[in-house]
Amino acid sequence: MDSFIKTTKYQLFEVPVPATAAAGQRIYIGDQPQLRSQSGQQVTIQGIETFSNQAITRSPFSVNVAPTAADIRNAILVINVAGFEDLQGIPLAALNRIFAEAGANFVPFADEQFLLNNLIRVDWTKSYVQLNAAPSGAIAYLFGVRYATDLTRIN
């Protein structure tokens, strides 16, 4: 199956996690204005990915480091669509497509990009990362979102 899509728009954002976060804690993503449908513009989410410290060492938005392989394995993503948690328990390992070279530590990765079926009305403020274990320290989960906009449709 060919899972490659042509990207017209891409947004990288961070979800900062404090060093004091505990197992089971929900870390809410917060508003992502670029990825929110607004009057006169509908945003359609097409795919999402995440990155470990093997791909990028620090968040470009803060001083936080990127998550380790263990941090990637120890978290899940929940995406709220139109008020419902339609996408629950997505392992972050399923969203990570960059892995270490031979001889380096193994980082979980997926061969295929995690594609979404043209999601509209994603509520990022109600979407979150849930920790299965405490993080390795203060980190920032990084998410890359592929999306499209439609100026002719209004939610």
MARKOL-185842 format. One record per residue: x, y, z of N, C-alpha, C, O, CB in turn. Coordinates in steps of 0.2 Angstrom, whole numbers, plus 5000, padded with zeros to 4 digits. Atoms other than C-alpha are relative to their C-alpha. Glycine has a CB too. Layout:
N
  npx  npy  npz capx capy capz  cpx  cpy  cpz  opx  opy  opz cbpx cbpy cbpz
    X    Y    Z    X    Y    Z    X    Y    Z    X    Y    Z    X    Y    Z
...
//
This chain:
155
  npx  npy  npz capx capy capz  cpx  cpy  cpz  opx  opy  opz cbpx cbpy cbpz
 5004 4994 5000 5000 5000 5000 5004 5006 5000 5009 5007 5004 4995 5000 5006
 4996 4994 5001 5007 5017 4995 4997 5005 5005 4991 5008 5004 5000 5003 4993
 5003 4996 4995 5004 5028 5011 5003 5007 4999 5002 5011 5004 5002 4997 5006
 4997 4994 5001 5013 5043 5004 4995 5005 4998 4991 5004 4993 5006 5000 4995
 5005 4995 5002 5003 5059 5003 5004 5006 4998 5010 5007 5001 4995 5001 5005
 4997 4994 5002 5008 5075 4995 4998 5005 5005 4992 5007 5006 4999 5003 4993
 5001 4995 4994 5010 5088 5009 4999 5007 4997 5003 5010 4993 5005 5000 5005
 5001 4993 5002 5003 5105 5005 5001 5005 5006 5003 5011 5005 4993 5001 4998
 4999 4996 4994 5003 5111 5023 5003 4996 5006 5001 4990 5007 4994 5004 5002
 4997 5004 4994 5013 5106 5039 5001 5004 5006 5003 5010 5005 5007 4996 4997
 4999 4996 4993 5013 5112 5057 5004 4995 5005 5001 4990 5006 4994 5002 5002
 4996 5004 4995 5026 5106 5070 4998 5004 5007 4998 5010 5007 5007 5000 4999
 5002 4997 4994 5020 5109 5088 5003 4996 5006 5004 4990 5005 4993 5001 5001
 4998 5004 4995 5026 5104 5105 4995 4999 5006 4990 5003 5006 5006 5003 5003
 5004 5001 4994 5018 5097 5121 5005 4999 5005 5008 4994 5006 4995 4994 4999
 4995 5000 4995 5029 5102 5135 4998 4995 5006 4992 4996 5008 5002 5007 5003
 5001 5004 4994 5030 5089 5150 5005 5002 5005 5011 5001 5004 5000 4992 4998
 4995 4999 4995 5037 5094 5166 5003 4994 5003 5000 4989 5003 4996 5004 5006
 4997 5006 4997 5049 5083 5175 4997 4997 5006 4998 4992 5008 5007 5003 5003
 5004 5002 4995 5037 5082 5189 4994 4996 4998 4990 4993 5002 4998 5005 5005
 5006 5004 5003 5024 5073 5178 5000 4993 5003 5005 4990 5004 4999 5000 4992
 5000 5007 4997 5018 5056 5185 4996 4995 4995 4993 4998 4990 4996 5000 5006
 5003 5005 5004 5012 5040 5177 4993 5001 5000 4990 5002 5006 5002 4993 5002
 5007 4999 5001 4994 5041 5171 4998 5007 4999 4992 5008 4998 4997 4998 5007
 5002 4993 5001 4994 5060 5170 4999 5001 4992 5002 4999 4988 5006 5004 5002
 5002 4998 5006 4986 5068 5155 5003 5007 4999 5003 5011 5003 4992 5001 4999
 4997 4994 5001 4996 5082 5147 4996 5003 4994 4997 5000 4988 5008 4999 4998
 5004 4998 5006 4984 5092 5136 5004 5004 4995 5008 5008 4997 4994 5005 5003
 4996 4997 5006 4990 5099 5119 4999 5007 5000 5004 5011 4999 4998 4997 4994
 5001 4993 5000 4982 5116 5120 4998 5002 4993 4998 4998 4988 5006 5004 5002
 5003 4997 5006 4975 5127 5106 5006 5000 4995 5012 5002 4996 4997 5007 5001
 4995 5000 5006 4984 5125 5089 4996 5004 4994 4993 5001 4990 5002 4993 4997
 5003 4996 5005 4977 5140 5079 5000 4998 4993 4995 4999 4989 5001 5007 5001
 4999 5002 5007 4984 5135 5063 4997 4994 4998 4995 4993 4992 5008 4999 4998
 5003 5006 5002 4976 5118 5064 4993 5000 5002 4990 4994 5003 5004 4994 5004
 5007 5000 4997 4959 5124 5070 4996 5003 4994 4997 5008 4991 4999 5004 5006
 5005 4997 5005 4944 5127 5058 4997 5006 5003 4996 5006 5009 4995 4994 4998
 5003 4994 4998 4938 5144 5059 4995 5003 4994 4995 5000 4989 5006 5006 5001
 5005 4997 5005 4925 5155 5050 5004 5001 4994 5009 5005 4993 4997 5007 5003
 4997 4998 5006 4929 5155 5032 5005 4995 4998 5008 4995 4992 5003 5006 4999
 4995 5004 5002 4942 5141 5032 4999 4993 5004 4999 4993 5010 5007 5003 5002
 5001 5007 4997 4940 5122 5036 5007 4997 5000 5010 4997 4994 4995 4996 4997
 4994 5003 5000 4956 5113 5041 4999 4992 5001 4995 4990 5005 5004 5002 5007
 5001 5008 5000 4957 5094 5037 5007 4997 5002 5012 4998 4998 4998 4998 4993
 4994 5003 4998 4970 5084 5046 5001 4993 4996 4996 4989 4996 5000 4998 5008
 4999 5006 5004 4978 5071 5035 5005 4995 5003 5004 4989 5002 5003 5002 4994
 4995 5005 4997 4992 5063 5045 5004 5004 5006 5004 5010 5007 5005 4998 4995
 4997 4998 4994 5002 5065 5061 5006 4996 5002 5006 4990 5001 4995 5000 5007
 4994 5004 4998 5019 5060 5067 5004 5003 5006 5002 5009 5008 5005 5000 4994
 4996 4997 4994 5031 5062 5082 5007 4998 4999 5009 4994 4995 4997 4997 5007
 4993 5001 5001 5049 5063 5084 5004 4999 5007 5002 5002 5012 5003 5006 4997
 4996 5002 4994 5062 5056 5097 5006 5005 5000 5007 5008 4995 5002 4993 5001
 4994 4996 5000 5078 5064 5102 5005 4997 4995 5011 5000 4994 5003 4999 5007
 4996 5002 5006 5086 5053 5088 4999 5004 4994 5004 5004 4989 4998 4992 4999
 5001 4996 5006 5078 5064 5075 5001 5008 5001 5004 5011 4997 4993 5000 4998
 4999 4993 4998 5079 5081 5084 5002 5001 5008 4998 4997 5012 4994 5005 4998
 4998 5000 4993 5088 5085 5100 4996 5004 5005 4995 5002 5011 5007 5002 5001
 5004 4995 4996 5078 5100 5107 4994 5002 4996 4994 5002 4990 5004 5005 5002
 5006 4996 5003 5061 5108 5104 5003 5006 4997 5006 5010 5000 4995 5001 5005
 4998 4993 5002 5063 5123 5093 4996 5005 5003 4997 5011 5002 4999 5000 4992
 5004 4996 4997 5050 5131 5103 5001 5002 5008 4999 5007 5011 4993 4998 5000
 4999 4999 4993 5057 5130 5121 5007 4997 5001 5011 4995 4996 4995 4996 5004
 4993 5003 4998 5073 5124 5130 4999 4992 5002 5004 4989 5003 5003 5003 5006
 5001 5007 4998 5065 5106 5133 5003 4996 4995 5004 4997 4989 4993 4999 5000
 4997 5005 5004 5074 5091 5126 4994 4996 4997 4989 4996 4999 5005 4996 5003
 5005 5005 5003 5065 5079 5114 5000 4994 5004 5004 4992 5007 5002 4999 4992
 5000 5006 4996 5059 5063 5121 5004 4994 4998 5006 4994 4992 4993 4997 5000
 4996 5005 5001 5069 5048 5123 4996 4994 4997 4990 4995 4996 5004 4997 5006
 5003 5005 5002 5065 5031 5116 4995 4997 5005 4989 4995 5003 5004 4994 4997
 5004 5002 4994 5058 5026 5133 4994 5005 5000 4988 5002 5002 5004 5000 5006
 5006 4995 5000 5047 5042 5133 4995 4999 4995 4989 4999 4996 5003 5007 5000
 5005 5001 5006 5040 5038 5116 4996 4993 5001 4990 4993 5000 5004 4999 4993
 5003 5006 4998 5036 5020 5122 4995 5001 5005 4990 4997 5006 5005 4995 5001
 5004 5000 4994 5028 5026 5138 4994 5005 4999 4992 5008 5004 5004 5002 5005
 5005 4995 5000 5015 5038 5131 4995 4998 4994 4997 4995 4989 5003 5007 4998
 5005 5001 5005 4999 5037 5121 4997 5007 4998 4997 5012 5002 4994 4995 5002
 5004 4994 5002 4989 5050 5111 4993 4999 4999 4991 4994 4997 5003 5003 4993
 5007 5000 5001 4971 5054 5112 4998 5006 4996 4999 5012 4998 4996 4999 5007
 5002 4994 5004 4963 5065 5099 4992 5001 5000 4989 4996 4999 5002 4999 4992
 5007 4999 4999 4946 5073 5102 4998 5003 4993 5000 5008 4991 4999 5005 5006
 5003 4997 5007 4935 5076 5086 4993 5001 5002 4989 4997 5003 5001 4994 4995
 5007 4998 4999 4920 5086 5088 4997 4998 5006 4991 4997 5007 4995 4998 4994
 5003 5002 4994 4918 5083 5106 5001 4993 5003 4999 4991 5008 4993 5003 5001
 4999 5007 4998 4922 5065 5106 5007 4997 4999 5011 4999 4995 4995 4995 4996
 4993 5003 5000 4938 5055 5110 5000 4994 4995 5000 4988 4997 5002 4998 5007
 5001 5005 5005 4936 5046 5093 5007 4996 4999 5007 4990 4997 4998 5003 4994
 4993 5003 5001 4955 5042 5092 5003 4999 5007 5006 5004 5009 5004 5004 4995
 4998 5001 4993 4960 5034 5109 5006 4995 5000 5006 4990 4996 4994 4998 5004
 4994 5005 4998 4976 5026 5115 5005 4999 4994 5007 4993 4993 4997 4994 5002
 4995 5001 5006 4987 5029 5099 5007 5000 5003 5009 5005 5006 4999 5005 4995
 4993 5000 4997 5004 5023 5105 5005 5005 4996 5005 5005 4990 5003 4993 5000
 4996 4995 5004 5017 5037 5101 5005 4996 4996 5007 4999 4991 5004 5004 5005
 4996 5004 5005 5028 5023 5094 4997 4999 4993 5001 4998 4989 5002 4993 5004
 5003 5001 5007 5016 5020 5080 5000 5007 4996 4999 5006 4990 4992 4998 5001
 5000 4993 5004 5018 5039 5075 5008 5002 4999 5009 5007 4995 4997 5005 5004
 4992 4999 5000 5038 5038 5076 5003 4997 4994 5003 4990 4994 5003 4999 5006
 4998 5003 5006 5045 5035 5058 5008 5001 5000 5011 4998 4995 4997 5003 4994
 4993 4999 5000 5063 5040 5062 5004 4995 5005 5002 4996 5011 5003 5007 5000
 4996 5004 4995 5075 5027 5070 5007 5000 4999 5010 5003 4995 4998 4993 4998
 4992 5000 4999 5093 5025 5075 5003 4996 4995 5001 4991 4992 5002 4998 5007
 4996 5004 5005 5106 5019 5063 5003 4994 5004 5003 4994 5010 5006 5005 4997
 4997 5006 4997 5115 5003 5066 5005 5002 5005 5009 5006 5005 5004 4996 4994
 4996 4999 4995 5124 5002 5082 4998 5005 5006 5001 5005 5011 5007 5002 4998
 5003 4996 4995 5114 5015 5091 4994 4997 5003 4992 4991 5002 4997 5007 4996
 5006 5002 4996 5100 5013 5103 4994 4999 4996 4993 5003 4991 4998 5004 5006
 5006 5002 5004 5084 5005 5096 4995 5006 5002 4994 5007 5008 4997 4993 5001
 5006 4995 4998 5070 5018 5095 4994 4997 4996 4994 4995 4990 5001 5007 4997
 5005 5003 5003 5053 5011 5091 4997 5005 4994 4998 5011 4994 4994 5000 5005
 5003 4996 5006 5046 5016 5074 4995 4996 4996 4995 4990 4996 5007 5002 4995
 5005 5003 5005 5033 5013 5061 5002 5001 4993 5005 5007 4991 4993 5003 5001
 4998 4999 5007 5037 5010 5043 4996 5005 4996 4998 5009 4992 5000 4993 4996
 5005 4996 5003 5021 5018 5037 4999 5007 5004 4999 5007 5010 4994 4996 4998
 5002 4994 4996 5016 5036 5041 4993 4999 5002 4989 4995 4999 5000 5006 4995
 5006 5000 4997 5001 5037 5052 4995 5005 4997 4995 5011 4998 5000 5001 5008
 5005 4996 5003 4987 5043 5041 4993 5001 5003 4991 4996 5006 4999 4998 4992
 5006 4999 4997 4971 5050 5046 4995 5001 4994 4997 5004 4989 4999 5006 5005
 5005 5000 5006 4955 5049 5036 4996 5007 5000 4990 5008 5001 4994 4995 5001
 5002 4993 5001 4953 5068 5033 4996 5003 5006 4990 5004 5005 4996 5000 4993
 5004 4998 4994 4948 5073 5050 4999 5008 5000 5003 5012 4999 5004 4998 5007
 5002 4993 5000 4939 5089 5052 4997 5001 5008 4995 4996 5011 4995 5003 4995
 5003 4998 4993 4934 5098 5069 5004 4997 5005 5001 4994 5010 4993 4998 5000
 4996 5002 4995 4949 5092 5079 5000 5005 5005 5002 5011 5004 5007 4998 4998
 5000 4995 4994 4948 5100 5096 5007 4998 5004 5007 4994 5008 4994 4999 5005
 4994 5001 4997 4966 5101 5101 5001 5002 5007 5005 4999 5011 5006 5004 4996
 5000 4998 4993 4962 5109 5118 4998 4994 5004 4999 4994 5010 4996 5006 5001
 5003 5005 4996 4953 5093 5123 5004 4993 4998 5003 4988 5000 4993 4999 4998
 4996 5006 5002 4966 5081 5115 5006 5000 5004 5009 5005 5007 5003 5001 4992
 4994 5000 4995 4981 5075 5126 5004 4994 4998 5003 4989 4995 4997 5000 5006
 4995 5006 5000 4996 5064 5128 4999 4997 5007 4999 5001 5012 5007 5002 4999
 5000 5003 4994 4994 5052 5142 5006 4996 5002 5008 4992 4998 4993 4995 5001
 4994 5003 4998 5009 5046 5151 4999 4993 5003 4995 4992 5008 5004 5004 5005
 5000 5007 4997 5011 5027 5155 5005 4999 5006 5005 4995 5010 5001 4994 4995
 4995 5000 4995 5026 5031 5166 5003 5007 5000 5002 5011 4996 5006 4995 4998
 4997 4993 5000 5035 5046 5172 5005 5001 4995 5009 4997 4993 5003 5001 5008
 4995 4999 5006 5046 5055 5159 5007 5000 5003 5008 5000 5009 4998 5007 4997
 4993 5000 4999 5065 5055 5159 5002 5006 5003 5008 5007 5006 5004 4998 4994
 4998 4993 4998 5065 5073 5164 4995 5005 4997 4990 5003 4994 5007 5002 4999
 5004 4995 5004 5057 5089 5157 5001 4999 4993 5007 5000 4991 5002 5008 5002
 4999 5001 5007 5054 5085 5139 4994 5004 4996 4990 5007 4999 4999 4992 4999
 5006 4997 5004 5043 5091 5125 4999 4995 4994 5003 4994 4990 5002 5007 4997
 5002 5004 5005 5034 5079 5114 4999 5004 4994 4996 5010 4994 4993 4996 5001
 5000 4997 5006 5035 5085 5096 4995 4997 4995 4996 4991 4994 5007 5002 4997
 5004 5003 5004 5021 5082 5084 5000 5004 4993 5000 5010 4993 4993 5000 5003
 5000 4997 5007 5021 5086 5065 4993 4998 4997 4992 4992 4997 5006 4998 4996
 5006 5002 5003 5004 5087 5057 4999 5002 4993 5001 5008 4991 4994 5004 5004
 5001 4999 5007 5000 5086 5039 4993 5002 4999 4988 4999 5001 5002 4994 4995
 5007 4998 5000 4984 5096 5034 4999 5004 4994 5004 5005 4990 4999 5004 5006
 5002 4996 5006 4975 5105 5020 4994 5005 5003 4991 5003 5008 4997 4995 4995
 5005 4995 4998 4963 5120 5021 4995 5000 4994 4998 5000 4988 5003 5007 5002
 5005 4999 5005 4947 5123 5011 4997 5006 5002 4993 5007 5006 4995 4994 5000
 5003 4993 4998 4942 5141 5010 4993 5000 4997 4989 5005 4999 5004 5005 4996
 5007 4999 5002 4925 5137 5002 4995 4997 5005 4989 4998 5004 5000 4996 4993
 5005 5003 4995 4918 5127 5016 5001 5003 5007 5007 5005 5009 5002 4992 5001
 5000 4997 4994 4914 5134 5033 4997 4995 5005 4991 4993 5004 4997 5007 5000
 5003 5004 4995 4911 5124 5049 4995 5004 5004 4991 5001 5008 5005 4997 5005
//
